[in-house]
Amino acid sequence: MLYHLLTPLAKQHIIFNLFNYITFRAAGATVTALLLAFVIGPWIIARLRALRVGQVIRAEGPASHQGKRGTPTMGGLIVILATVVPTLLWARLDTRFVVVACGATLWMGAIGFLDDYLKIVRGKPQGLVARWKLVGQLTFGLALGVYLWLAPLAPRLPATSTQLPLLKYVLLVMPWWLYLPFVTVVVTGSSNAVNLTDGLDGLAAGLTAIVAGSFAIFAYLFGRFDAANWLLVYYLPGAGELAIFCGALMGAALGFLWFNAHPAQVFMGDTGSLAIGGALGTVAIMLKAEFLLLIAGGVFVAEAVSVMIQVWVYRWHKRRRGKEYADAHRVFRMAPLHHHFEKLGWAEPQVVMRFYILGFLCAAIALATLKVR
């Protein structure tokens, strides 16, 4: 919005020329998101507490988590508002990249909000039935895939393609009937991976800031012809505006972390985790950088894979040797992965900080792939 209002004034006042620079607007979006989270956070937390929207703690979870019962949840509203509003304020609104990213955030956030509402306000223990939650995620993923197939954001590149890291100008081109499931899996998997990671104070929020920050860099570089040509990656006209969205997401996550750090005053709930995961997956798809998300979001991936392994091995043992044997031969003491380390005796802040370190490492490796080609 500010771009459209103020850049025409650059001829009279040169200071408004700053709004032509993506770096300036991305920094502005990041700071605005951080400050907005600081401002609206206490009010939203107070409202959630007044409405008694408190977290439900699983009985089979770590004993140390029982003290968190009743902590306000659905705090993902802070993240969503502090991401979408600064993006609309600082980004160019005539680019489809920004519109699709905001749409993904709101769609997935709405699914998470409905799940939290049914679970906490309406008192339904299971919340939104899992299959209906999955239907909502798959519907968006399929709709996104169809849209990008029929109306490509990068007309010079095959619509049903993605870039491969470590290789110069190499695209993996898929037929449409394979690309649509691919996009659906990326969006759904990303949203669920963040959701599974959101189990410790500050864990998902901090990792989100790291991954969003790295993708802000990817978006900026892929959206500049000179940088893309130097790095031997495909140039995506208009993709630089996603740096503003990712900067806002990073600022929103850091602002939310102010209230979510141990001991947490509020949890993001599915409202925030599904919105964040859907947003990151959608950004990666639009940048044709799905494999970079796999690397940069390595901790999210590890959390999701740990659950998949735990469930598969448990069911396999149960089917062959019975429930008692399956209970005694679990791969992890508890899944997702962060609970396994809690069961080993690690303190919650210790797990979170070490996962942050691993998150920074994954992001650094993803950034390094830009030159290892």
N, C-alpha and C positions, 0 to 999 in steps of 0.2 A: 504494500500500500504506500509506504513512504517513498519507494522508488518511483512510482507513477506520479505522486504528488510533487516531489521535490526536484527530481532530475531536470524537468523543464526550466527550473529557475537557475540552473548552472550558468547560463549565458549572462545573467545579471549578477549573480553572486557565486564565485568560483568554489566556495566551500561546499555547495550542494553537489559538486562534481564527485564528492566522496561516495555518494549513493550509487554511482556507476560501478564501484568496485565490490566484487563479491566478498573479498576478504573483510572489508569494513562492515558490510551488512551481516556477514556470518558472525563476526565478533559482537556486533550490536544485538543480534538475535540471542546469542549465548548469554550475554550479560542480562538482557531483558528477561529471559526465561528464568535465570537464577534469582533475580530480584522479585519477579512475579511469584515464584514458588515461596519465597520468604514472606511475601505479603499475604497471599491467600492461604498459605499452609496453616497458620494458627486458626484462622476462621473456619476452614473446612474441618480441621481436627476437632474444634469445639462443637461444631454442628454434628459431627458423627458421634461424639461422646454424648451429646444431649439426646440424640436419637437412639442411643444404646446400640450402635452398630459395632459390636465387639467381635473379635476374632474367636473362632471355634478351634480348639486344639484337639488333635486326634489323641485318643487314649493310648494308642500303640506307639506314639512318638516319644522322643527323648524326655525323660522325667523333668529335665531342667526347663522345658518349654511350657510346663503347666502353669508357671507363674505369668505367662503372657496372655492367659485367658482373659478376654474382655477388652484387650487393647483395641482401639478403633481401627477398623480396616476400611477397604474401599478408598484408601488414600491415593490410589492411582488417578483419581480425579485431579489431583494436584499436578501430576505428571502430564496428563492429557491437556489440561488447560494451559500449562506453562510451556507446552510444546507447540500447540496449534496457534495460539494467539500471537506469540512473537514471530512465528513463521509467516502468518498472514500480514503482520506488520512490516516485516523487513524484506520478504522475498518478492520477486516479480510474480504477479498473479496471472500473467498471460502464458505461463509455461505449464505444460501438463505434468511435468515431473512433480512439482509441488502439490498440485491438486490431488494426484493419485496418492502421494505419501500421506497427506492429511486425511484423505478418505480412508486409507487403510487403518490409520490410527483410530479414527472414530468408529469404524465398523467393528474392529476387534475389541475396542474398548467397550462398545455397546454389548457385545456378547459376554465379556467378563463382568460388566455391571449387572446384567440380568442374572448371571450365575451367583454373584455375591448377594444380590437383592433377595433371590429365592432362598438362599442358604441362611442368611442372617436375619433379614427383616421378616420374611414369611415363615422362617423356622423349618425349612425343608433341609434335612441333613445332607442330601446329595446335591443340593442346589439345582442348577440346570442339568437335566439328564445328560450323561456323557455323550450319547449318540447325537443329541440335538446340538450340543456345543460343537461337536465335530462337524455336523452338517453345516453350521454357520461358518466355520473356518474353511471347509472345503468349497462352499459356495463362493466365498470371496476369492479364494485361490483360483477357482475355475473361471470366474468372471474376469479376474485380472489377466489370466493367461489368454482368454479369448480377445480381450481388449488390446493387449500388446501384440497379438498375432494379426488382428485385422487393422489396427491403427498403430504401426510401429513408432516408437519414440525416436529411433535413429534410422531414418529411411534408407540410408546408404548401406546398412548392415542387414543381413537376413533377420527377419523378425523372430524366428524360432531358433535363436543362437545364444551362446554364452562364451565369454572369454576364458581361456585356460591360463592359470598362473604359470610362471617360469618359461613360457614359450612366446616367441615373437609373432605377433599378429596371427595367432592361431585361434580360430573359432570352432567350437563344437556346435555343428548345425544339426538340429533334430527335425524330424517330420512333425507336423502339427499335432498328430495324435499322440506323440511322445512328449512334446513340449508342454502341452496343457497339464498332464499329470505331474511333470517336473516342476512347473511353477506352483501347482497346488501343494505338492509335498514340501517345497521350500518354505512357503508361507505358513502352512500348518505346522510343520516341524519346528520352525523358528519360534512361533508363538507358544507352542507347548514346551519347548526347551527353556525359555525364559520363565514360564509358569512353574516348571519343576525346580528351577534354581531358586525361586523366591521362597526360601525356607528358613533363612537366618537373617538377623537384623543387618540391613545394609548390603547384603550380598548381591542381590539382583540389581539394585540401584547403582552400586559402584561399578559393576561389570558393564552395565548399560552405558555409563558415561565413557568407559574405555573404548567400547566397540563403536559407539556413536562418534566419538572423536576421531577414530581411525577412518571411519567411512566419510566423515566430513573432508578429510584429506583426499581420499579416493575421488570423491565427487568433484572437488575443486580441480584436481589434476586431469581427470577424464574430460572435464568440461572446457579445458583450455587446449587449443590446437597445438601450440608450441610445446607445452608440457607433455601432452599425449604423444606427440611425434618424437620427443626426446626419450621418453620412457618406453617407446615401441609398443604402445597400447592403442586401442581404437579410440578415436575422438568421438565424443557424444555431445553434439551441440545442445546447449541448454541444461546439461546435467549439472553444471556448476551451482545452479540454484539449490540443488539438494544439499550442498554444503551448509546452507542457511538452515534448512530443516534439521540436519544432523547436529549442527551447533546448538539449535534450540533444544533438541532432545537431550544433548549432553548437559546443557545448563539446567534443564528441568530435572534430570536425574540427580545432579549434584545438589540442587535446591531441595529435592525430596529427601536426599540422604541426610541433610541437616536434621530432619525430624525422625528419620528411619534408622540412624546409627544407634548402636547398642548403648543403653537399653532403649528400644524403639518406642516412640510416642504414637506411631501410626504404622500400619502395614499397607502396602499397595493393593493387596488382594488380586483376584483375577482381573479386576478392572484395569489395573496398571500393567500387570505382567503380560496379558494377552495383547494389549495395545502396543506395548514396547516390542514384543516379539514379532507381531504382524508388521509393524513399521520397519524394523530392521530387515526382515525378509523381503519386504516390498522394495526397499531402497536397493538392496543387493540385486534383485531381479532387474530393476530399471537400469542399473549400472552394468548389467551383464557381468556381475562379480559374485555370483553365488558361491563359487569355490573359495573366494577370499573371505566370505562370511564364515565358511566352514573353518577357516584357519583363525581369523581374528576372534571369532566367538568360540574358540576351542573349549573354554570352560563350560559354556552353555551346552555344547555338544557332549562333553564328557558326562555332565549331569543327566542328560536325556538317555545316553547310551547305557549308563549304569542302571537305570530303571528297566530298560529293555532287556538287558542281560539278566538282571535279577528275576524278572517275571518269567522269561523264557526258560531259564535253568530250573526255577522252582516248579513250573508246570511240567517240565520234562521229567524231573525226579518224582513228582507226585504221581504222574501217570504210570511210571515204571515201577516205583518202589513204595508209594504211599506217602501220605501227608507227613507223618512223623519223620521219615527219612529226609523229605524235602525241607522241613523246618530246620533240621540239623545240618544241612549241607548247602546253605545259602552262600552265594559268591561274596556278597557284602553283608556286613552286620546289619545294615539298614540302607535302603535306597530312598531318595537320591544320594549321590556320592557324599555331599556335605554331612549327612547324618552318619555315614560310615565312620568318618573321622571323629565326630562327636562321640560315637560309641567306643572309639579307641582311647578316649580320654582327653581329646583336644578341647580347649575352651572355645566357646563360640567366637569371640573376637579373633582368636588365633586362626581358626579355620577361615574366617572372612578375609583377614589380612593376607594369608598365604594364597588364597584363591585370587585376590587382587593381583598379587605378584605374578601368578601364572597368567592372569588375564592380560597384564602389560606385556608379558613375554609373547603371548599369542599374537597380540596386536603388532608388536615389533616385527615378528616373523612375517606377518601378512604384508606390512609395509616394505619389508626387505625384498619381497618377491618382485616388486616393481622394477628393481634394478638387476635382479638375477634372472636375466632372460638371454 
